[in-house]
Amino acid sequence: MTLPIPVEEDVARLNRILREALLALAARGAAEESSRLAARAWSVLRERHAQEATRLTALLHFLTRHTAPIRQEGNQAHD
């Protein structure tokens, strides 16, 4: 029998995937759109999942400093 994964773990895993996707979006020149989506996700998480909201806050701070495409490891941004 498989034990259920706690909801907090699921939220953390989904938030990690979301942050990776938002960074990939920003790396392709859409940092502003990525920031808007991160802010929307933050508003969903802030009350019940404060730790995950804090992780999105860190991403938002990172994104606001980068208006040019962001280069990810193993990923070259296109001009």
NORLINDA-V514707 format. One record per run of one state. SS is the DSSP state (@ for helix, = for strand, . for the rest). FROM is the first residue (numbers start at 1). LEN is the number of residues. Records with the same first field share a line. If there is no record, write none. Layout:
# NORLINDA-V514707
SS = FROM-LEN ; FROM-LEN
This chain:
# NORLINDA-V514707
. = 1-6 ; 28-3 ; 46-4 ; 65-7 ; 73-2 ; 76-4
@ = 7-21 ; 31-15 ; 50-15
= = 72-1 ; 75-1
